[in-house]
Amino acid sequence: MSFLDNSSIIFISVMGGFGIVCNSLLLAAIKFRSPPSLKSYSILLENCAIMDLAGCVNSTLCISRWIVFRDMSIIVYLGPRSLISGSLCHILHCALF
């Protein structure tokens, strides 16, 4: 792998890990610090935080690289989930969009 591949893997892993930590802290704050008067708003925030957390976990575990040719493109999965199954990576990558 080239320097750009390695640097992009490191960058995506760090940013995904940061997103996982921040969304987990946000979920804990929503769960334990929300006043009862903001119950409906906290449910909305909790839903958004759960979706963001799922996206961060998915993008961290399924790192992809796009190789574009003249009339076609290829997706190469570089993340740890690619060791399990390439088709699982493709399905979960489609779920991100």
Rosetta silent file (secondary structure, phi, psi, omega in degrees, C-alpha in Angstrom):
SEQUENCE: MSFLDNSSIIFISVMGGFGIVCNSLLLAAIKFRSPPSLKSYSILLENCAIMDLAGCVNSTLCISRWIVFRDMSIIVYLGPRSLISGSLCHILHCALF
SCORE:     score description
SCORE:     0.000 S_00000001
   1 L     0.000  149.471 -177.421    0.000    0.000    0.000 S_00000001
   2 L   -83.385  174.585  178.191    1.139    3.503   -0.711 S_00000001
   3 H   -62.662  -38.773  179.807    1.730    6.345    1.718 S_00000001
   4 H   -66.738  -37.111  176.234   -1.632    7.901    0.820 S_00000001
   5 H   -62.549  -48.113 -178.906   -3.455    4.633    1.554 S_00000001
   6 H   -64.535  -41.650 -179.798   -1.806    4.321    4.945 S_00000001
   7 H   -68.311  -35.300  177.813   -2.366    7.960    5.834 S_00000001
   8 H   -70.341  -36.256  176.194   -6.031    7.797    4.819 S_00000001
   9 H   -62.796  -44.562  179.701   -6.534    4.632    6.901 S_00000001
  10 H   -64.665  -44.612 -179.006   -4.982    6.347    9.921 S_00000001
  11 H   -62.986  -46.688 -178.968   -6.995    9.545    9.391 S_00000001
  12 H   -66.236  -38.103  178.565  -10.319    7.732    8.957 S_00000001
  13 H   -65.694  -42.519  179.452   -9.609    5.492   11.962 S_00000001
  14 H   -66.212  -45.999 -179.257   -8.749    8.455   14.200 S_00000001
  15 H   -67.367  -37.735  176.351  -11.754   10.497   13.089 S_00000001
  16 H   -66.118  -41.284  176.581  -14.071    7.496   13.402 S_00000001
  17 H   -63.455  -40.505  176.578  -12.752    6.741   16.878 S_00000001
  18 H   -62.696  -41.260  177.884  -13.230   10.378   17.854 S_00000001
  19 H   -65.991  -37.505  178.220  -16.805   10.236   16.538 S_00000001
  20 H   -64.523  -45.691 -179.719  -17.503    7.024   18.460 S_00000001
  21 H   -64.312  -47.120 -177.716  -16.241    8.543   21.721 S_00000001
  22 H   -65.641  -41.030  178.604  -18.086   11.848   21.262 S_00000001
  23 H   -69.654  -33.468  175.671  -21.375   10.218   20.286 S_00000001
  24 H   -66.030  -41.542  176.519  -21.105    7.802   23.219 S_00000001
  25 H   -65.151  -38.190  177.292  -20.562   10.747   25.577 S_00000001
  26 H   -64.229  -41.905  177.369  -23.510   12.547   23.998 S_00000001
  27 H   -62.867  -40.707  177.895  -25.725    9.488   24.513 S_00000001
  28 H   -64.997  -40.581  178.580  -24.646    9.286   28.162 S_00000001
  29 H   -65.687  -39.160  178.174  -25.363   12.994   28.646 S_00000001
  30 H   -65.518  -42.042 -176.109  -28.780   12.626   27.038 S_00000001
  31 H   -68.287  -43.635 -170.411  -29.591    9.576   29.157 S_00000001
  32 H  -104.203  -15.234 -174.217  -28.466   10.885   32.541 S_00000001
  33 H  -118.991    1.935 -179.392  -28.594   14.697   32.318 S_00000001
  34 L   -77.754  131.192  175.801  -31.738   15.522   30.327 S_00000001
  35 L   -72.774  151.890 -178.894  -34.415   17.318   32.336 S_00000001
  36 H   -61.235  -25.090 -179.086  -37.895   15.779   32.242 S_00000001
  37 H   -70.500  -19.466  179.540  -39.307   18.895   30.581 S_00000001
  38 H  -106.887   33.025 -176.012  -37.206   18.186   27.452 S_00000001
  39 H   -59.778  -47.566 -177.421  -38.225   14.523   27.117 S_00000001
  40 H   -68.121  -36.585  177.865  -39.425   14.733   23.497 S_00000001
  41 H   -68.780  -37.043  179.835  -36.365   16.743   22.431 S_00000001
  42 H   -68.947  -31.690  175.980  -34.014   14.290   24.156 S_00000001
  43 H   -65.843  -40.669  177.290  -35.612   11.374   22.285 S_00000001
  44 H   -63.983  -45.362  177.668  -34.942   13.190   19.012 S_00000001
  45 H   -63.566  -39.065  179.578  -31.332   13.903   20.005 S_00000001
  46 H   -64.001  -41.025  178.001  -30.863   10.314   21.137 S_00000001
  47 H   -62.419  -45.049  178.624  -32.082    9.001   17.789 S_00000001
  48 H   -63.962  -40.372 -179.975  -29.667   11.282   15.899 S_00000001
  49 H   -67.160  -36.635  177.982  -26.772   10.301   18.172 S_00000001
  50 H   -66.721  -42.181  178.440  -27.481    6.588   17.681 S_00000001
  51 H   -65.478  -40.894  176.999  -27.539    6.998   13.895 S_00000001
  52 H   -65.260  -39.027  178.129  -24.295    9.007   13.977 S_00000001
  53 H   -63.896  -42.605  177.570  -22.699    6.392   16.233 S_00000001
  54 H   -63.556  -39.756  177.298  -23.698    3.612   13.830 S_00000001
  55 H   -65.088  -40.068  178.642  -22.256    5.610   10.923 S_00000001
  56 H   -65.845  -43.244  178.427  -18.974    6.206   12.766 S_00000001
  57 H   -63.676  -44.016 -179.054  -18.601    2.529   13.654 S_00000001
  58 H   -64.517  -44.575 -178.614  -19.442    1.487   10.107 S_00000001
  59 H   -71.392  -28.289  177.580  -17.056    3.926    8.458 S_00000001
  60 H   -72.534  -39.677 -176.952  -14.251    3.023   10.878 S_00000001
  61 H   -84.584  -19.636 -175.815  -14.576   -0.711   10.297 S_00000001
  62 L  -124.212   67.785 -179.001  -15.242   -0.557    6.551 S_00000001
  63 L   -75.685  129.752 -176.586  -12.641    1.835    5.133 S_00000001
  64 E  -121.984  155.366  174.844  -12.904    1.994    1.355 S_00000001
  65 E  -128.705  130.710  179.545  -10.779    3.291   -1.492 S_00000001
  66 E   -97.948  127.332  174.388  -12.249    4.218   -4.871 S_00000001
  67 E  -111.982  117.482 -174.446  -10.173    3.533   -7.966 S_00000001
  68 E  -107.695  127.044  172.568  -11.623    5.349  -10.971 S_00000001
  69 L  -104.517 -169.841 -177.577  -10.838    4.411  -14.562 S_00000001
  70 L   -60.466  -50.855 -174.588  -12.188    6.050  -17.703 S_00000001
  71 L  -123.242   13.575  178.367  -15.595    4.403  -17.753 S_00000001
  72 L  -154.397  166.038  177.328  -15.765    2.390  -14.531 S_00000001
  73 E  -136.437  152.774 -179.421  -14.808    2.479  -10.877 S_00000001
  74 E  -126.114  137.239  175.752  -13.665   -0.135   -8.382 S_00000001
  75 E  -105.406  124.011  176.856  -14.119   -0.045   -4.615 S_00000001
  76 E  -110.774  125.596 -178.929  -11.323   -1.648   -2.587 S_00000001
  77 E   -93.764  127.037 -175.127  -12.077   -2.230    1.099 S_00000001
  78 L  -111.413  -10.700 -173.981   -9.118   -1.680    3.402 S_00000001
  79 L   -76.662  174.446 -178.145  -10.713   -1.799    6.850 S_00000001
  80 H   -66.943  -22.851  179.011  -10.745   -4.662    9.352 S_00000001
  81 H   -70.373  -18.858  178.917  -14.228   -5.763    8.305 S_00000001
  82 H   -67.853  -19.031  175.903  -12.815   -6.775    4.916 S_00000001
  83 H   -71.636  -24.834  179.695  -11.166   -9.731    6.670 S_00000001
  84 L   -80.263  -57.753 -177.483  -14.634  -11.099    7.472 S_00000001
  85 L  -163.741  132.105  177.094  -16.376  -10.687    4.126 S_00000001
  86 H   -70.299  -36.303  179.977  -16.052   -8.415    1.126 S_00000001
  87 H   -70.482  -33.018  175.237  -19.748   -8.617    0.328 S_00000001
  88 H   -64.088  -39.760  175.753  -20.616   -7.628    3.907 S_00000001
  89 H   -60.192  -43.466 -178.128  -18.399   -4.565    3.459 S_00000001
  90 H   -65.439  -42.350  179.611  -20.217   -3.683    0.255 S_00000001
  91 H   -64.156  -45.166 -178.811  -23.662   -4.047    1.848 S_00000001
  92 H   -72.285  -29.516  174.885  -22.707   -1.948    4.871 S_00000001
  93 H   -67.287  -38.594  175.885  -20.982    0.630    2.673 S_00000001
  94 H   -66.527  -32.847  178.811  -24.224    0.986    0.702 S_00000001
  95 H   -68.663  -24.435  177.179  -26.091    1.389    4.005 S_00000001
  96 H   -64.946  -33.026 -178.003  -23.889    4.396    4.814 S_00000001
  97 L   -89.238    0.000    0.000  -25.347    6.268    1.870 S_00000001
